[in-house]
Amino acid sequence: MNLNELLVDCKKLDPISYELATAIYHKQNDLIDQVNHKMASLENIDALIGGNPEYMMNDNHRHHLLFMVNVFNLNFFEMMVRTVAWVYSSYSSHGFNFDYFIYELKTWIEVYENEFEPEFVKPVTDVYRWLLEHHEDFCQISREENSTNKPKTDEWFVIKQEFLGALLAGDHRTCVKLASASISNSDDMEKFYLQVIKEAMYEIGYFWQQAKITTAQEHLASAIVTRVMTSINLLDIPRNSKKGKAIVTASTNEYHEIGSWIFADLLDQDGWDVDYLGANTPADPVISLAKKIKPVFVAISVTMPFNLFFLKNFIKLLRSDAELCNLKLMVDGKVFQEFPDLWKEIGADGCANDAVSGRNLARNWWKECSLA
């Protein structure tokens, strides 16, 4: 089956009860430890993980379970299919043997059935057996080249290429100089963020996925971008007319913050009084801050699908506070671009597919407040 056929076929899977999903979540550490131990004890484990360090495999197991708990809570098997296809592609590019996934999936089944009554956990183990059944399909999908990017020749594309080259070279000074030379007004700032930084970081992520750069290079590129964005904030760029207050943050356990930082800066440029809280923010401090400053909305970012569980609880806590009943909640991040209706399941008031659509949604909410 190809990817589209798998997306259709996975809908035949039986739904997972909230009770079962919660039981797995509460035992996550024990489950992960058991899988790590069983996989590490395999005689051929070094060949299976392509000589990579064992912690890379263990990270995959931890991320896997957090992600699958989200799938089970939402019964969103289409998200599972897309993410599993990405995982096969990414880890195989880093040297993992495709057979590793067979051993891993079988080990998860064994651990689930050891930890829970087999009949109770059967809906979950059936999902894993479905993944095993389609192992070869995922292998084939991961082998296929995906080169959908069309060549561009405009000015900002040229700047992006130069910026990307400097990122890959670890040359932060050139990156900062490119930003200061390219930005003279708010329109330039928006284009630099969206057509240079955002596009360059997408390519950095793709290069890492294909094992063309190391983890250290990927981290260095992210660090350089944060330095560049700090320098951009020091530029004297006139802001639009003053609007209300807003809070922008990345969800609990979400460490990808460049996208939310870009959004916060564009909101600030649009006249909003923005409190940007950064990565991995718990709900309680956001609730306290919201009560204090009375924002029009809170925007919460999630990049990694396995953090949807944290986001859902984050929103639930915000919704449960009577003082914040009129507070608008916006979600954004890559996972919502892939699944346009997911924000409704999470309980948000709206979704930003990108920084511009998020800014437009914020403007609409500000108009509603002004008319109230």
C-alpha positions as CSV (number, residue, x, y, z in Angstrom):
1,M,0.0,0.0,0.0
2,N,1.1,3.6,-0.6
3,L,0.7,6.3,2.1
4,N,-2.8,7.3,1.0
5,E,-4.0,3.7,1.1
6,L,-2.6,3.3,4.6
7,L,-4.3,6.4,5.7
8,V,-7.6,4.9,4.6
9,D,-6.9,1.4,5.9
10,C,-5.9,2.5,9.4
11,K,-9.4,3.9,10.0
12,K,-10.6,0.2,10.3
13,L,-8.7,-0.1,13.6
14,D,-10.8,-0.4,16.7
15,P,-10.9,2.7,18.9
16,I,-8.9,2.8,22.1
17,S,-10.8,3.5,25.4
18,Y,-9.8,6.5,27.5
19,E,-9.3,4.0,30.4
20,L,-6.7,2.0,28.4
21,A,-4.9,5.0,27.1
22,T,-4.7,6.5,30.7
23,A,-3.4,3.2,32.1
24,I,-0.6,3.1,29.6
25,Y,0.3,6.7,30.3
26,H,0.6,6.0,34.0
27,K,2.9,3.1,33.4
28,Q,4.9,4.7,30.7
29,N,8.2,4.7,32.6
30,D,8.0,1.0,33.4
31,L,7.0,0.2,29.9
32,I,9.8,2.1,28.3
33,D,12.4,0.6,30.7
34,Q,11.2,-2.9,29.8
35,V,11.4,-2.2,26.1
36,N,14.9,-0.6,26.5
37,H,16.1,-3.6,28.4
38,K,14.7,-6.2,26.1
39,M,16.0,-4.5,22.9
40,A,19.5,-3.9,24.4
41,S,19.8,-7.5,25.2
42,L,19.4,-8.6,21.6
43,E,22.5,-10.2,20.3
44,N,22.3,-8.3,17.0
45,I,21.3,-4.9,18.5
46,D,24.4,-3.1,17.2
47,A,23.7,-4.1,13.7
48,L,20.0,-3.3,14.1
49,I,20.7,0.3,15.2
50,G,23.5,0.7,12.7
51,G,26.3,1.3,15.2
52,N,24.5,4.3,16.7
53,P,24.8,4.9,20.4
54,E,22.2,3.1,22.5
55,Y,20.7,6.3,23.9
56,M,19.5,7.1,20.3
57,M,17.4,4.0,20.4
58,N,16.2,4.7,23.9
59,D,15.1,8.2,22.9
60,N,13.1,6.7,20.1
61,H,11.3,4.3,22.5
62,R,10.5,7.2,24.9
63,H,9.2,9.5,22.1
64,H,7.3,6.5,20.6
65,L,5.3,5.9,23.7
66,L,4.5,9.5,24.4
67,F,3.4,9.8,20.8
68,M,1.3,6.7,20.9
69,V,-0.5,7.8,24.1
70,N,-1.6,10.8,22.1
71,V,-2.8,8.6,19.2
72,F,-4.7,6.4,21.7
73,N,-6.3,9.4,23.5
74,L,-7.5,11.0,20.3
75,N,-8.0,7.7,18.3
76,F,-6.2,9.6,15.5
77,F,-4.6,6.8,13.6
78,E,-4.0,8.9,10.5
79,M,-1.5,10.9,12.5
80,M,0.2,7.6,13.6
81,V,0.6,6.5,9.9
82,R,2.2,9.8,8.8
83,T,4.5,9.9,11.8
84,V,5.6,6.3,11.5
85,A,6.5,6.9,7.9
86,W,8.6,9.8,9.0
87,V,10.3,7.7,11.7
88,Y,11.2,4.9,9.3
89,S,12.7,7.5,6.9
90,S,14.6,9.4,9.6
91,Y,16.1,6.5,11.5
92,S,17.0,4.5,8.5
93,S,18.8,7.6,7.1
94,H,20.8,7.5,10.4
95,G,21.8,3.9,9.8
96,F,19.1,2.0,11.6
97,N,18.2,-1.3,9.9
98,F,14.6,-1.6,8.8
99,D,14.5,-4.9,10.8
100,Y,14.9,-2.8,13.9
101,F,11.3,-1.7,13.7
102,I,10.1,-5.4,13.5
103,Y,11.9,-6.2,16.7
104,E,10.8,-3.0,18.4
105,L,7.1,-3.5,17.5
106,K,7.1,-7.1,18.6
107,T,8.8,-6.0,21.9
108,W,6.1,-3.4,22.6
109,I,3.5,-6.1,22.1
110,E,5.3,-8.5,24.5
111,V,5.7,-5.7,27.1
112,Y,2.1,-4.6,26.9
113,E,0.8,-8.2,27.3
114,N,3.2,-8.7,30.3
115,E,2.1,-5.5,32.0
116,F,-1.7,-5.7,31.3
117,E,-4.3,-8.4,30.9
118,P,-4.1,-9.4,27.2
119,E,-7.8,-8.9,26.6
120,F,-7.7,-5.5,28.2
121,V,-4.8,-4.3,26.1
122,K,-5.9,-6.1,22.9
123,P,-7.1,-2.9,21.1
124,V,-3.6,-1.5,21.5
125,T,-1.7,-4.7,20.5
126,D,-3.9,-4.9,17.5
127,V,-2.6,-1.5,16.4
128,Y,1.0,-2.8,16.7
129,R,0.1,-5.9,14.7
130,W,-1.3,-3.7,12.0
131,L,1.9,-1.8,11.9
132,L,3.8,-5.0,11.7
133,E,1.5,-6.2,8.9
134,H,2.4,-3.0,6.9
135,H,6.1,-2.9,7.8
136,E,7.1,-3.4,4.1
137,D,4.8,-0.6,3.1
138,F,6.5,1.8,5.5
139,C,9.9,0.6,4.3
140,Q,8.9,1.4,0.7
141,I,7.5,4.8,1.6
142,S,10.7,5.7,3.4
143,R,12.8,4.8,0.4
144,E,10.9,7.0,-2.0
145,E,12.4,10.3,-2.8
146,N,10.4,13.3,-1.9
147,S,11.6,16.3,-3.8
148,T,8.6,18.5,-4.2
149,N,10.4,21.8,-3.6
150,K,10.4,23.8,-6.8
151,P,13.4,26.0,-7.6
152,K,13.0,29.7,-6.9
153,T,15.0,32.7,-8.1
154,D,13.6,35.6,-6.2
155,E,15.6,37.9,-4.0
156,W,14.6,36.4,-0.7
157,F,15.4,32.9,-1.9
158,V,18.9,34.1,-2.7
159,I,19.2,35.5,0.8
160,K,17.9,32.3,2.3
161,Q,20.5,30.3,0.4
162,E,23.3,32.5,1.7
163,F,21.8,32.3,5.2
164,L,21.5,28.5,5.0
165,G,25.1,28.2,3.9
166,A,26.3,30.4,6.8
167,L,24.2,28.2,9.2
168,L,25.8,25.0,7.9
169,A,29.2,26.6,8.3
170,G,28.4,27.7,11.9
171,D,29.1,31.3,10.9
172,H,26.8,33.4,13.2
173,R,28.4,36.7,12.2
174,T,27.4,36.4,8.6
175,C,23.9,35.4,9.6
176,V,23.5,38.5,11.8
177,K,24.9,40.7,9.1
178,L,22.5,39.3,6.5
179,A,19.6,40.1,8.9
180,S,20.7,43.7,9.6
181,A,21.4,44.3,5.9
182,S,18.1,42.9,4.7
183,I,15.6,44.4,7.2
184,S,14.6,48.1,7.1
185,N,10.9,47.9,7.8
186,S,8.2,45.6,9.2
187,D,7.5,44.0,5.8
188,D,11.2,43.1,5.4
189,M,11.2,41.7,8.9
190,E,8.2,39.4,8.1
191,K,9.8,38.2,4.9
192,F,13.2,37.5,6.6
193,Y,11.4,35.5,9.3
194,L,9.2,33.5,7.0
195,Q,11.2,33.2,3.8
196,V,14.7,33.1,5.2
197,I,14.8,31.8,8.8
198,K,11.7,29.5,8.6
199,E,12.7,28.0,5.2
200,A,16.3,27.6,6.2
201,M,15.4,25.8,9.4
202,Y,13.0,23.5,7.4
203,E,16.0,22.5,5.3
204,I,18.2,22.1,8.3
205,G,15.6,19.7,9.7
206,Y,15.5,17.8,6.4
207,F,19.2,17.5,6.2
208,W,19.3,16.1,9.8
209,Q,16.5,13.6,8.9
210,Q,18.5,12.4,5.9
211,A,21.7,12.2,8.1
212,K,23.5,14.8,5.9
213,I,24.3,16.8,9.0
214,T,25.0,15.8,12.6
215,T,22.9,16.5,15.7
216,A,25.5,19.0,16.8
217,Q,25.2,20.9,13.5
218,E,21.4,21.0,13.8
219,H,21.7,22.3,17.4
220,L,24.3,24.9,16.4
221,A,22.0,26.2,13.6
222,S,19.1,26.6,16.0
223,A,21.4,28.4,18.5
224,I,22.6,30.8,15.7
225,V,19.0,31.5,14.7
226,T,18.1,32.6,18.3
227,R,21.1,35.0,18.2
228,V,19.9,36.4,14.9
229,M,16.4,36.9,16.1
230,T,17.7,38.7,19.2
231,S,19.7,41.0,16.9
232,I,16.5,41.7,14.9
233,N,14.7,42.7,18.0
234,L,17.3,45.4,18.6
235,L,16.5,47.1,15.2
236,D,14.5,50.3,15.3
237,I,11.4,49.2,13.2
238,P,8.2,51.2,13.6
239,R,5.3,49.1,15.0
240,N,1.6,49.1,13.9
241,S,-1.1,50.7,16.0
242,K,-1.3,49.5,19.6
243,K,-3.5,46.5,20.4
244,G,-4.1,44.3,23.4
245,K,-2.1,41.9,25.5
246,A,-1.2,38.4,24.4
247,I,0.8,35.4,25.7
248,V,2.8,33.2,23.4
249,T,4.5,30.0,24.6
250,A,5.5,26.5,23.6
251,S,3.6,23.7,25.4
252,T,4.9,21.6,28.2
253,N,7.7,19.3,27.1
254,E,7.9,21.1,23.7
255,Y,11.5,22.4,23.2
256,H,11.1,23.6,19.6
257,E,10.6,27.3,20.1
258,I,11.8,29.1,17.0
259,G,8.3,29.0,15.4
260,S,6.6,30.4,18.5
261,W,9.3,33.1,18.8
262,I,8.8,34.2,15.2
263,F,5.0,34.4,15.9
264,A,5.6,36.4,19.1
265,D,7.8,38.9,17.2
266,L,5.4,39.4,14.4
267,L,2.6,40.0,16.9
268,D,4.8,42.5,18.7
269,Q,5.4,44.3,15.4
270,D,1.7,44.3,14.7
271,G,1.1,46.3,17.9
272,W,0.4,43.6,20.4
273,D,1.8,43.7,23.9
274,V,3.3,40.2,23.9
275,D,4.7,38.2,26.8
276,Y,6.7,35.4,25.2
277,L,7.5,32.6,27.6
278,G,9.7,30.3,25.5
279,A,9.9,26.5,25.5
280,N,8.6,23.8,27.8
281,T,6.1,26.0,29.8
282,P,3.8,24.4,32.4
283,A,0.2,25.5,32.6
284,D,0.2,26.9,36.1
285,P,2.5,29.9,35.5
286,V,0.6,30.7,32.3
287,I,-2.7,30.7,34.3
288,S,-1.1,33.0,37.0
289,L,0.2,35.4,34.4
290,A,-3.1,35.4,32.4
291,K,-5.0,36.3,35.6
292,K,-2.5,39.2,36.2
293,I,-2.3,40.8,32.8
294,K,-5.7,39.8,31.3
295,P,-4.6,39.0,27.7
296,V,-6.9,38.7,24.8
297,F,-5.5,35.3,23.9
298,V,-2.9,32.7,24.7
299,A,-1.1,31.0,21.8
300,I,0.4,27.6,22.5
301,S,2.8,25.9,20.1
302,V,3.4,22.2,19.6
303,T,5.8,20.8,17.0
304,M,6.2,17.1,18.0
305,P,3.0,15.0,17.9
306,F,3.9,13.1,21.1
307,N,3.4,16.4,23.0
308,L,-0.3,16.7,22.1
309,F,-1.2,14.9,25.4
310,F,0.5,17.7,27.3
311,L,-1.2,20.3,25.2
312,K,-4.6,18.8,25.8
313,N,-4.1,18.9,29.6
314,F,-2.6,22.4,29.3
315,I,-5.8,23.6,27.6
316,K,-8.0,21.7,30.1
317,L,-6.4,23.5,33.0
318,L,-6.8,26.9,31.4
319,R,-10.5,26.2,30.6
320,S,-11.1,25.0,34.2
321,D,-10.3,28.4,35.7
322,A,-13.4,30.6,36.1
323,E,-11.4,33.9,35.8
324,L,-10.3,33.0,32.3
325,C,-13.6,32.0,30.8
326,N,-13.3,34.7,28.1
327,L,-9.7,34.0,27.3
328,K,-9.2,32.9,23.6
329,L,-6.8,29.9,23.1
330,M,-4.9,29.6,19.8
331,V,-2.7,26.6,18.9
332,D,0.0,26.4,16.3
333,G,2.8,24.2,15.1
334,K,3.7,21.7,12.4
335,V,1.3,18.9,13.6
336,F,-1.7,21.2,13.1
337,Q,-0.6,22.0,9.5
338,E,-0.7,18.3,8.7
339,F,-4.1,17.7,10.4
340,P,-6.3,20.9,9.9
341,D,-9.1,19.8,12.2
342,L,-7.0,18.6,15.1
343,W,-7.3,21.9,17.0
344,K,-11.0,21.3,17.5
345,E,-10.3,17.9,19.2
346,I,-7.7,19.6,21.4
347,G,-10.3,22.2,22.6
348,A,-8.8,25.4,21.2
349,D,-10.7,28.4,19.8
350,G,-8.6,28.6,16.7
351,C,-5.5,27.4,14.9
352,A,-2.6,29.2,13.2
353,N,-1.4,27.3,10.2
354,D,1.5,29.8,10.0
355,A,2.5,33.1,11.6
356,V,0.5,35.2,9.1
357,S,-2.8,33.3,9.6
358,G,-2.2,33.4,13.3
359,R,-1.7,37.2,13.2
360,N,-4.9,37.5,11.1
361,L,-6.8,35.4,13.7
362,A,-5.5,37.6,16.5
363,R,-6.6,40.7,14.6
364,N,-10.1,39.3,14.3
365,W,-10.2,38.5,18.0
366,W,-9.0,42.1,18.7
367,K,-11.8,43.5,16.6
368,E,-14.3,41.4,18.6
369,C,-12.9,42.7,21.8
370,S,-13.1,46.3,20.5
371,L,-16.7,45.9,19.5
372,A,-17.8,44.2,22.8
